[in-house]
Amino acid sequence: MATIILESLAIPGSLSGLNITTSARSATATLTTLPQFNGLRASPCRRIMVSARSTARSRPIRRRDVVCEVQGQEAAISVPDVTTATWQSLVLESDLPVLVEFWASWCGPCRMIDPVVGKLSKDYEGKLKCYKLNTDENPDIATQYGIRSIPTTMIFKNGEKKDAVIGAVPENTLTSCIDKFV
C-alpha cells in the first residue's frame, strides 16, 4: 500500500468539530468535515508542542494528516511520459486513440488521478494508448491545447483532439469518455 500525505491540518486544543469513535483496540478521531471519498482518510491525531515567540511556554496542538492511499497493484502501474519531442510520433501519428493526462508534480489532484489513468491503460491495452505530459516541462504543448487547469485528460484520435475532461474525476467518467472513441 502506498501512502501519500497531501496536507497536514492543525487542530486547536478543543475537540469541537471531531467525531470520536472508540474501538476495543484504540480510540481514533475523524474529522466530520472531510467528504466521503474512497482512498482518502484522516490519520490519527498526534500531539506536537508549539512554542510561542512572545512567551517561553510551549502549548500542545493536535495535528492530523490527510492521507491518500492506493491499494493493491494500482500503485505499480506507471503511465509513460510524452514530451514536446515525442508528441508528434506518439500522439498525433498514433494508429490507436490516445489518452493524455496533462499534469504537474506539485498538483495533488494530479497525483490522485494518476493511478486511475494507470488502471485504464491496463484495462484498454491494445485498444488505447495512455500517456502523461508534464505541463511545467512542456508548456508549449499545454498552451497549444488551451490547458488552463490540471489535471486535464484529453483523448486524441487520428491526430485530432476529440474530448477533454478537467479535474480529478472518477474512473467511470473517463471510461464513458473513452468508450465513445475506442
BAKOL-161325 format. One record per residue: residue in three letters; x, y, z of N, C-alpha, C in turn; chain; residue number from 1. Coordinates in Angstrom, 2 decimals. Atoms other than C-alpha are relative to their C-alpha. Layout:
<"ala", <X, Y, Z>, <X, Y, Z>, <X, Y, Z>, "A", NUM>
...
END
This chain:
<"met", <0.84, -1.17, 0.00>, <0.00, 0.00, 0.00>, <0.89, 1.23, 0.00>, "A", 1>
<"ala", <-0.76, -1.25, 0.06>, <1.39, 3.40, -0.98>, <-0.79, 1.08, 0.71>, "A", 2>
<"thr", <0.66, -1.07, -0.72>, <0.59, 6.34, 1.28>, <0.70, 1.30, -0.32>, "A", 3>
<"ile", <-0.51, -1.32, 0.31>, <0.99, 9.97, 0.32>, <-0.68, 1.00, 0.93>, "A", 4>
<"ile", <0.59, -1.04, -0.83>, <0.48, 12.85, 2.77>, <-0.21, 1.22, -0.87>, "A", 5>
<"leu", <0.34, -1.14, 0.84>, <-1.35, 15.58, 0.88>, <0.16, 1.31, 0.74>, "A", 6>
<"glu", <-0.05, -1.25, -0.75>, <-1.65, 18.20, 3.59>, <-0.21, -0.31, 1.47>, "A", 7>
<"ser", <0.19, 0.15, -1.43>, <-1.36, 18.46, 7.35>, <-0.98, 1.05, 0.48>, "A", 8>
<"leu", <0.96, -0.91, -0.57>, <-4.15, 20.04, 9.34>, <0.31, 0.20, 1.47>, "A", 9>
<"ala", <-0.20, -0.28, -1.42>, <-3.59, 21.76, 12.69>, <-1.37, 0.16, 0.64>, "A", 10>
<"ile", <1.26, -0.08, -0.71>, <-6.46, 21.28, 15.12>, <0.28, 0.64, 1.35>, "A", 11>
<"pro", <-0.24, -0.65, -1.29>, <-6.51, 23.75, 18.02>, <-0.50, -0.86, 1.15>, "A", 12>
<"gly", <0.21, 0.77, -1.21>, <-6.79, 22.44, 21.59>, <-1.31, -0.72, 0.19>, "A", 13>
<"ser", <1.27, 0.66, -0.29>, <-10.52, 21.62, 21.71>, <-0.29, -1.08, -1.03>, "A", 14>
<"leu", <0.39, 1.08, 0.91>, <-12.15, 18.61, 20.09>, <-1.29, 0.34, -0.74>, "A", 15>
<"ser", <1.22, -0.36, 0.71>, <-15.04, 20.59, 18.60>, <0.19, -0.29, -1.49>, "A", 16>
<"gly", <-0.09, 0.33, 1.42>, <-15.81, 19.50, 15.06>, <0.52, -1.39, -0.26>, "A", 17>
<"leu", <-0.50, 1.36, 0.17>, <-14.49, 16.00, 15.70>, <-1.06, -1.00, 0.41>, "A", 18>
<"asn", <0.87, 1.11, -0.35>, <-16.48, 12.81, 15.78>, <0.91, -1.09, 0.55>, "A", 19>
<"ile", <-0.88, 0.98, -0.62>, <-14.80, 10.45, 18.22>, <-0.69, -1.36, -0.02>, "A", 20>
<"thr", <0.49, 1.37, -0.02>, <-15.31, 6.74, 17.65>, <1.02, -0.85, 0.73>, "A", 21>
<"thr", <-0.90, 0.80, -0.81>, <-13.86, 4.21, 20.03>, <-0.17, -1.47, -0.35>, "A", 22>
<"ser", <0.04, 1.44, 0.20>, <-12.98, 0.62, 19.31>, <0.70, -0.66, 1.18>, "A", 23>
<"ala", <-0.62, 0.72, -1.11>, <-11.72, -2.07, 21.65>, <1.51, 0.19, 0.00>, "A", 24>
<"arg", <-1.46, -0.12, 0.07>, <-8.15, -1.64, 20.41>, <0.51, 1.41, 0.21>, "A", 25>
<"ser", <-0.53, -1.36, -0.10>, <-7.78, 2.10, 20.11>, <-1.10, 1.02, -0.19>, "A", 26>
<"ala", <0.92, -1.11, 0.22>, <-9.52, 5.44, 20.09>, <0.52, 0.80, -1.18>, "A", 27>
<"thr", <-0.40, -0.78, 1.15>, <-9.47, 7.29, 16.81>, <-0.95, 1.18, -0.16>, "A", 28>
<"ala", <0.81, -1.18, 0.25>, <-10.74, 10.73, 15.85>, <-0.04, 0.24, -1.49>, "A", 29>
<"thr", <0.12, -0.30, 1.42>, <-12.10, 11.51, 12.42>, <-0.69, 1.34, -0.17>, "A", 30>
<"leu", <0.62, -1.28, 0.26>, <-12.99, 14.89, 11.02>, <-1.34, -0.22, -0.68>, "A", 31>
<"thr", <1.30, 0.12, 0.63>, <-16.67, 15.19, 10.25>, <-0.10, 0.88, -1.23>, "A", 32>
<"thr", <0.05, -0.90, 1.15>, <-15.90, 17.91, 7.71>, <0.63, -0.59, -1.25>, "A", 33>
<"leu", <-0.57, 0.62, 1.18>, <-13.98, 15.58, 5.38>, <-1.10, -0.68, -0.80>, "A", 34>
<"pro", <1.01, 0.68, 0.80>, <-16.13, 14.42, 2.46>, <0.30, -1.49, -0.07>, "A", 35>
<"gln", <-0.19, 1.43, 0.18>, <-16.69, 10.73, 1.97>, <0.63, -0.23, -1.36>, "A", 36>
<"phe", <-0.71, 0.22, 1.25>, <-14.13, 9.81, -0.68>, <0.83, -1.25, 0.16>, "A", 37>
<"asn", <-0.73, 1.26, -0.08>, <-12.75, 6.37, -1.32>, <1.48, 0.26, -0.26>, "A", 38>
<"gly", <-1.43, -0.17, 0.17>, <-8.99, 6.42, -0.81>, <0.57, 1.10, 0.87>, "A", 39>
<"leu", <-0.49, -1.04, -0.89>, <-8.75, 9.47, 1.48>, <-0.40, -0.32, 1.43>, "A", 40>
<"arg", <0.34, 0.16, -1.41>, <-8.62, 9.32, 5.24>, <0.81, 1.00, 0.80>, "A", 41>
<"ala", <-0.75, -0.86, -0.92>, <-7.53, 11.46, 8.16>, <0.77, -0.93, 0.93>, "A", 42>
<"ser", <-0.82, 0.84, -0.87>, <-4.67, 9.96, 10.14>, <-0.37, 0.28, 1.45>, "A", 43>
<"pro", <0.28, -0.25, -1.41>, <-4.99, 9.59, 13.92>, <0.70, 1.26, 0.49>, "A", 44>
<"cys", <-0.59, -1.23, -0.57>, <-4.32, 12.72, 15.97>, <1.35, -0.29, 0.62>, "A", 45>
<"arg", <-1.26, 0.08, -0.72>, <-0.82, 13.29, 17.20>, <0.23, 1.37, 0.62>, "A", 46>
<"arg", <-0.25, -1.27, -0.71>, <0.24, 15.93, 19.68>, <1.41, 0.46, -0.29>, "A", 47>
<"ile", <-1.32, -0.59, 0.14>, <3.09, 18.26, 18.94>, <0.04, 1.25, 0.85>, "A", 48>
<"met", <-0.15, -1.18, -0.84>, <4.45, 21.06, 21.07>, <0.42, 1.17, -0.87>, "A", 49>
<"val", <-0.31, -1.22, 0.73>, <4.47, 24.56, 19.64>, <0.30, 1.08, 1.01>, "A", 50>
<"ser", <-0.33, -1.08, -0.93>, <6.23, 27.40, 21.41>, <-0.33, 1.33, -0.64>, "A", 51>
<"ala", <0.32, -1.34, 0.47>, <5.00, 30.95, 21.12>, <1.26, 0.86, 0.10>, "A", 52>
<"arg", <-1.20, -0.84, 0.00>, <7.65, 33.51, 20.27>, <0.00, 1.01, 1.14>, "A", 53>
<"ser", <0.06, -1.04, -1.02>, <6.41, 36.06, 22.77>, <0.17, -0.54, 1.42>, "A", 54>
<"thr", <-0.14, 0.60, -1.33>, <6.46, 33.64, 25.69>, <0.91, -1.21, -0.08>, "A", 55>
<"ala", <-0.90, 1.16, -0.05>, <8.73, 30.86, 26.80>, <-0.80, -1.29, 0.15>, "A", 56>
<"arg", <0.82, 1.19, -0.22>, <5.77, 28.47, 27.25>, <-0.32, -0.70, -1.32>, "A", 57>
<"ser", <0.42, 0.79, 1.14>, <5.00, 25.68, 24.85>, <-1.42, -0.46, 0.24>, "A", 58>
<"arg", <1.37, 0.50, -0.15>, <1.45, 24.59, 24.16>, <-0.20, -1.15, -0.99>, "A", 59>
<"pro", <0.23, 1.14, 0.91>, <0.30, 21.30, 22.70>, <-1.10, 0.33, -1.01>, "A", 60>
<"ile", <1.08, -0.05, 0.99>, <-1.70, 21.24, 19.48>, <-0.13, -1.39, -0.60>, "A", 61>
<"arg", <0.23, 1.29, 0.65>, <-3.25, 18.29, 17.75>, <0.22, 0.20, -1.50>, "A", 62>
<"arg", <-0.30, -0.08, 1.43>, <-2.10, 17.61, 14.20>, <-0.48, -1.28, -0.67>, "A", 63>
<"arg", <0.48, 1.14, 0.79>, <-3.68, 15.35, 11.57>, <0.55, 0.13, -1.41>, "A", 64>
<"asp", <-0.41, 0.00, 1.40>, <-2.60, 14.38, 8.10>, <-1.15, -0.55, -0.83>, "A", 65>
<"val", <0.94, 0.56, 0.96>, <-4.94, 13.87, 5.15>, <0.83, -0.94, -0.87>, "A", 66>
<"val", <-0.80, 1.02, 0.65>, <-3.69, 10.65, 3.61>, <-0.77, -0.57, -1.18>, "A", 67>
<"cys", <0.56, 0.62, 1.19>, <-4.34, 9.34, 0.12>, <0.67, -1.36, -0.15>, "A", 68>
<"glu", <-0.55, 1.35, 0.08>, <-3.92, 5.58, -0.13>, <-0.38, -0.65, -1.32>, "A", 69>
<"val", <0.24, 0.80, 1.19>, <-3.63, 3.37, -3.19>, <0.20, -1.44, 0.42>, "A", 70>
<"gln", <-0.06, 1.38, -0.43>, <-4.36, -0.28, -2.60>, <0.37, -0.91, -1.17>, "A", 71>
<"gly", <-0.28, 1.03, 0.99>, <-3.08, -3.31, -4.46>, <1.08, 0.38, -1.00>, "A", 72>
<"gln", <-1.02, -0.20, 1.03>, <-1.10, -3.27, -7.69>, <-0.16, 1.30, -0.76>, "A", 73>
<"glu", <0.20, -1.25, 0.72>, <-2.54, 0.04, -8.92>, <1.17, 0.95, 0.19>, "A", 74>
<"ala", <-1.12, -0.90, -0.27>, <0.42, 1.81, -7.33>, <1.18, -0.30, -0.92>, "A", 75>
<"ala", <-1.16, 0.38, 0.81>, <2.85, -0.09, -9.57>, <-0.17, 0.33, -1.48>, "A", 76>
<"ile", <0.23, -0.28, 1.41>, <1.23, 0.82, -12.92>, <0.49, 1.41, -0.31>, "A", 77>
<"ser", <-0.58, -1.28, 0.36>, <3.25, 3.60, -14.49>, <-0.40, 0.37, -1.42>, "A", 78>
<"val", <0.38, -0.50, 1.31>, <1.97, 5.68, -17.39>, <1.22, 0.70, -0.60>, "A", 79>
<"pro", <-1.18, -0.62, 0.60>, <4.75, 6.66, -19.83>, <-0.21, 1.50, -0.29>, "A", 80>
<"asp", <0.03, -1.44, 0.28>, <5.61, 10.33, -20.37>, <0.08, 0.25, -1.49>, "A", 81>
<"val", <-0.15, -0.52, 1.35>, <5.20, 12.19, -23.63>, <0.55, 1.42, 0.15>, "A", 82>
<"thr", <-0.62, -1.32, -0.06>, <7.24, 15.33, -24.33>, <-0.23, 0.72, -1.32>, "A", 83>
<"thr", <0.10, -0.76, 1.24>, <7.39, 18.04, -26.96>, <0.69, -0.75, -1.14>, "A", 84>
<"ala", <-0.76, 0.72, 1.03>, <9.97, 15.95, -28.84>, <-0.73, -1.25, -0.50>, "A", 85>
<"thr", <0.66, 1.24, 0.39>, <7.80, 12.80, -28.87>, <-1.49, 0.17, -0.29>, "A", 86>
<"trp", <1.44, -0.26, 0.17>, <4.36, 14.43, -29.15>, <-0.52, -0.43, -1.37>, "A", 87>
<"gln", <0.44, 0.29, 1.37>, <4.06, 14.13, -32.93>, <-0.09, -1.51, -0.25>, "A", 88>
<"ser", <-0.03, 1.43, 0.31>, <5.05, 10.47, -33.17>, <-0.89, -0.84, 0.92>, "A", 89>
<"leu", <0.76, 0.82, -0.93>, <3.34, 9.14, -30.03>, <-1.49, 0.33, 0.04>, "A", 90>
<"val", <1.40, -0.40, -0.14>, <0.09, 11.13, -30.02>, <-0.66, 0.26, -1.35>, "A", 91>
<"leu", <0.68, -0.42, 1.23>, <-0.70, 12.71, -33.38>, <0.07, -1.04, -1.11>, "A", 92>
<"glu", <-0.13, 1.01, 1.05>, <0.55, 9.85, -35.58>, <-0.38, -1.40, 0.47>, "A", 93>
<"ser", <0.37, 1.31, -0.55>, <-0.82, 7.02, -33.43>, <-1.15, -0.61, -0.80>, "A", 94>
<"asp", <1.07, 0.70, 0.69>, <-2.98, 4.40, -35.13>, <-1.16, -0.34, 0.95>, "A", 95>
<"leu", <1.03, 0.23, -1.01>, <-4.93, 3.91, -31.87>, <-0.40, 1.33, 0.64>, "A", 96>
<"pro", <0.34, -1.19, -0.78>, <-6.87, 6.51, -29.86>, <1.01, 0.16, 1.15>, "A", 97>
<"val", <-0.99, -0.29, -1.04>, <-4.62, 8.21, -27.27>, <-0.64, 0.84, 1.09>, "A", 98>
<"leu", <0.42, -0.78, -1.15>, <-5.47, 9.43, -23.79>, <1.25, 0.66, 0.58>, "A", 99>
<"val", <-1.14, -0.74, -0.55>, <-3.11, 12.16, -22.50>, <-0.46, 0.71, 1.26>, "A", 100>
<"glu", <0.26, -0.71, -1.27>, <-3.11, 13.33, -18.88>, <1.00, 1.14, 0.10>, "A", 101>
<"phe", <-0.83, -1.18, -0.21>, <-1.79, 16.88, -18.52>, <0.09, 0.20, 1.51>, "A", 102>
<"trp", <-0.20, -0.01, -1.45>, <-0.28, 17.13, -15.02>, <1.24, 0.81, 0.36>, "A", 103>
<"ala", <-1.23, -0.61, -0.53>, <2.40, 18.69, -12.81>, <0.32, -0.70, 1.32>, "A", 104>
<"ser", <-0.44, 0.75, -1.19>, <4.43, 17.21, -9.96>, <-0.53, 0.60, 1.30>, "A", 105>
<"trp", <0.47, -0.67, -1.22>, <3.15, 19.76, -7.41>, <-1.51, -0.10, 0.18>, "A", 106>
<"cys", <1.47, 0.02, 0.03>, <-0.54, 19.08, -8.20>, <-0.55, -1.22, 0.74>, "A", 107>
<"gly", <0.59, 1.09, -0.79>, <-2.35, 17.00, -5.54>, <-1.06, -0.79, -0.76>, "A", 108>
<"pro", <0.99, 0.75, 0.78>, <-5.39, 16.12, -7.71>, <0.61, -0.81, -1.14>, "A", 109>
<"cys", <-0.68, 0.76, 1.05>, <-2.97, 15.03, -10.46>, <0.52, -1.32, 0.56>, "A", 110>
<"arg", <-0.48, 1.24, -0.62>, <-1.46, 12.51, -8.05>, <-1.14, -0.94, 0.33>, "A", 111>
<"met", <1.16, 0.84, -0.30>, <-4.94, 11.29, -7.18>, <-0.51, -0.71, -1.24>, "A", 112>
<"ile", <0.55, 0.60, 1.23>, <-5.95, 10.64, -10.81>, <1.02, -0.90, -0.70>, "A", 113>
<"asp", <-1.04, 0.79, 0.66>, <-2.62, 9.10, -11.85>, <-0.23, -1.51, 0.09>, "A", 114>
<"pro", <0.27, 1.45, -0.05>, <-3.48, 5.57, -10.54>, <-1.21, -0.40, -0.85>, "A", 115>
<"val", <1.17, 0.29, 0.83>, <-6.83, 5.78, -12.36>, <0.42, -0.11, -1.46>, "A", 116>
<"val", <-0.49, 0.04, 1.39>, <-5.10, 6.57, -15.67>, <0.86, -1.25, -0.20>, "A", 117>
<"gly", <-0.80, 1.23, 0.08>, <-2.65, 3.73, -14.96>, <-0.86, -1.23, -0.14>, "A", 118>
<"lys", <0.92, 1.14, 0.08>, <-5.51, 1.31, -14.41>, <-0.68, -0.04, -1.37>, "A", 119>
<"leu", <0.64, -0.05, 1.32>, <-7.23, 2.47, -17.60>, <0.95, -0.44, -1.10>, "A", 120>
<"ser", <-0.98, 0.42, 1.01>, <-4.02, 1.96, -19.58>, <0.12, -1.52, -0.04>, "A", 121>
<"lys", <-0.05, 1.47, -0.05>, <-4.00, -1.65, -18.42>, <-1.31, -0.60, -0.52>, "A", 122>
<"asp", <1.31, 0.51, 0.42>, <-7.76, -2.17, -18.96>, <-0.22, 0.10, -1.52>, "A", 123>
<"tyr", <0.21, -0.24, 1.43>, <-7.68, -0.77, -22.52>, <1.24, -0.32, -0.83>, "A", 124>
<"glu", <-1.22, 0.36, 0.71>, <-4.35, -2.28, -23.53>, <-0.33, -0.61, -1.36>, "A", 125>
<"gly", <0.26, 0.46, 1.36>, <-4.29, -2.85, -27.30>, <-1.09, 0.79, -0.70>, "A", 126>
<"lys", <1.08, -0.80, 0.59>, <-7.28, -0.51, -27.85>, <0.24, 1.50, 0.16>, "A", 127>
<"leu", <-0.23, -1.40, -0.34>, <-5.99, 2.76, -26.36>, <1.41, 0.15, 0.55>, "A", 128>
<"lys", <-1.31, -0.31, -0.57>, <-2.60, 4.29, -25.63>, <-0.18, 1.11, 1.01>, "A", 129>
<"cys", <0.09, -1.01, -1.05>, <-2.16, 6.32, -22.45>, <1.38, 0.60, 0.27>, "A", 130>
<"tyr", <-1.23, -0.73, -0.31>, <0.50, 8.97, -21.79>, <-0.32, 1.12, 0.96>, "A", 131>
<"lys", <0.17, -1.20, -0.81>, <1.06, 11.82, -19.38>, <1.03, 1.03, -0.42>, "A", 132>
<"leu", <-0.86, -1.09, 0.42>, <2.53, 15.21, -20.20>, <0.14, 0.99, 1.16>, "A", 133>
<"asn", <-0.27, -0.95, -1.08>, <4.17, 17.37, -17.52>, <-0.07, 1.41, -0.57>, "A", 134>
<"thr", <0.23, -1.34, 0.55>, <2.89, 20.90, -18.19>, <1.10, 0.98, 0.39>, "A", 135>
<"asp", <-1.10, -0.88, -0.38>, <5.81, 22.51, -16.32>, <1.20, -0.19, -0.93>, "A", 136>
<"glu", <-1.14, 0.30, 0.85>, <8.37, 20.80, -18.54>, <-0.31, 0.17, -1.49>, "A", 137>
<"asn", <0.42, -0.11, 1.40>, <6.36, 21.09, -21.81>, <-1.12, 1.04, -0.14>, "A", 138>
<"pro", <1.07, -1.00, 0.00>, <4.44, 24.39, -21.60>, <-0.54, 0.33, -1.39>, "A", 139>
<"asp", <0.45, -0.32, 1.35>, <4.23, 24.83, -25.39>, <-1.17, -0.89, -0.44>, "A", 140>
<"ile", <1.10, 0.91, 0.35>, <2.01, 21.76, -25.86>, <-1.24, 0.36, 0.82>, "A", 141>
<"ala", <1.12, -0.38, -0.85>, <-0.16, 22.76, -22.89>, <-0.67, 1.28, -0.50>, "A", 142>
<"thr", <0.53, -1.25, 0.53>, <-0.58, 26.25, -24.35>, <-0.73, -0.24, -1.32>, "A", 143>
<"gln", <0.59, 0.30, 1.30>, <-1.32, 24.88, -27.81>, <-1.42, -0.58, 0.14>, "A", 144>
<"tyr", <1.31, 0.63, -0.19>, <-4.27, 22.88, -26.44>, <-0.85, 0.70, 1.07>, "A", 145>
<"gly", <0.81, -0.83, -0.90>, <-5.51, 25.60, -24.07>, <-0.17, -0.56, 1.40>, "A", 146>
<"ile", <0.09, 0.57, -1.34>, <-4.75, 23.82, -20.81>, <0.09, 1.14, 1.01>, "A", 147>
<"arg", <0.03, -1.05, -1.02>, <-5.75, 26.22, -18.01>, <-0.13, -0.58, 1.40>, "A", 148>
<"ser", <0.19, 0.65, -1.29>, <-6.41, 23.73, -15.25>, <0.52, -1.43, -0.10>, "A", 149>
<"ile", <-0.48, 1.39, -0.01>, <-4.74, 20.47, -14.29>, <-0.57, -0.70, 1.22>, "A", 150>
<"pro", <-0.21, 0.89, 1.13>, <-5.31, 17.62, -14.26>, <-1.07, 0.19, -1.09>, "A", 151>
<"thr", <0.90, 0.04, 1.14>, <-6.86, 17.71, -17.72>, <0.36, -1.25, -0.79>, "A", 152>
<"thr", <-0.19, 1.22, 0.77>, <-7.31, 14.48, -19.62>, <-0.63, 0.19, -1.37>, "A", 153>
<"met", <0.51, -0.17, 1.37>, <-7.67, 14.64, -23.41>, <0.10, -1.31, -0.77>, "A", 154>
<"ile", <-0.01, 1.17, 0.87>, <-8.50, 11.98, -25.95>, <0.23, 0.48, -1.42>, "A", 155>
<"phe", <-0.35, -0.31, 1.38>, <-6.94, 12.16, -29.41>, <-0.27, -1.22, -0.86>, "A", 156>
<"lys", <0.21, 1.09, 0.96>, <-7.95, 10.09, -32.43>, <0.31, 0.55, -1.39>, "A", 157>
<"asn", <-0.42, -0.42, 1.34>, <-6.41, 10.32, -35.92>, <0.66, 1.38, 0.03>, "A", 158>
<"gly", <-0.73, -1.25, -0.09>, <-4.27, 13.24, -34.76>, <-0.81, 1.21, 0.43>, "A", 159>
<"glu", <0.88, -1.10, -0.39>, <-7.24, 15.35, -33.61>, <-0.47, -0.16, 1.44>, "A", 160>
<"lys", <0.57, 0.02, -1.35>, <-8.40, 16.30, -30.13>, <-1.49, -0.26, -0.12>, "A", 161>
<"lys", <1.41, 0.38, 0.08>, <-11.77, 14.62, -29.64>, <-0.79, 0.41, 1.24>, "A", 162>
<"asp", <0.73, -0.29, -1.24>, <-12.69, 15.20, -25.98>, <0.99, 0.37, 1.09>, "A", 163>
<"ala", <-0.83, -0.38, -1.15>, <-11.36, 16.64, -22.72>, <-0.82, -0.09, 1.27>, "A", 164>
<"val", <0.61, 0.07, -1.32>, <-12.14, 16.05, -19.07>, <0.92, 0.75, 0.95>, "A", 165>
<"ile", <-0.81, -0.81, -0.90>, <-10.96, 18.58, -16.49>, <-0.25, -0.43, 1.43>, "A", 166>
<"gly", <0.10, 0.32, -1.42>, <-10.23, 17.65, -12.89>, <0.26, -1.46, 0.30>, "A", 167>
<"ala", <-0.18, 1.38, -0.47>, <-9.68, 14.53, -10.82>, <-1.39, -0.62, 0.10>, "A", 168>
<"val", <1.34, 0.56, 0.11>, <-12.78, 12.65, -11.87>, <0.03, -1.50, 0.28>, "A", 169>
<"pro", <0.05, 1.45, -0.22>, <-13.96, 9.11, -11.05>, <0.31, -0.78, -1.27>, "A", 170>
<"glu", <-0.38, 0.86, 1.11>, <-12.88, 6.24, -13.25>, <-1.13, -0.15, -1.02>, "A", 171>
<"asn", <1.12, 0.22, 0.93>, <-16.37, 5.75, -14.74>, <-0.23, 1.21, -0.91>, "A", 172>
<"thr", <0.11, -1.18, 0.86>, <-16.35, 9.35, -16.07>, <0.98, -0.12, -1.16>, "A", 173>
<"leu", <-0.99, 0.18, 1.05>, <-13.15, 8.66, -18.00>, <-0.36, -1.18, -0.90>, "A", 174>
<"thr", <0.38, 1.19, 0.78>, <-14.40, 5.23, -19.09>, <-1.08, 0.34, -1.02>, "A", 175>
<"ser", <1.08, -0.35, 0.93>, <-17.58, 6.67, -20.61>, <0.52, 0.89, -1.14>, "A", 176>
<"cys", <-0.62, -0.86, 1.01>, <-15.47, 9.26, -22.45>, <0.81, -0.84, -0.98>, "A", 177>
<"ile", <-0.84, 0.85, 0.84>, <-13.04, 6.63, -23.77>, <-0.83, -0.89, -0.90>, "A", 178>
<"asp", <0.82, 0.94, 0.77>, <-15.78, 4.26, -24.89>, <-0.59, 0.60, -1.26>, "A", 179>
<"lys", <0.52, -0.65, 1.21>, <-17.02, 6.83, -27.44>, <0.98, -0.11, -1.17>, "A", 180>
<"phe", <-1.02, -0.07, 1.05>, <-13.73, 6.63, -29.36>, <0.79, -1.29, -0.20>, "A", 181>
<"val", <-0.74, 1.26, 0.14>, <-12.46, 3.07, -28.89>, <-0.77, -0.95, -0.89>, "A", 182>
END
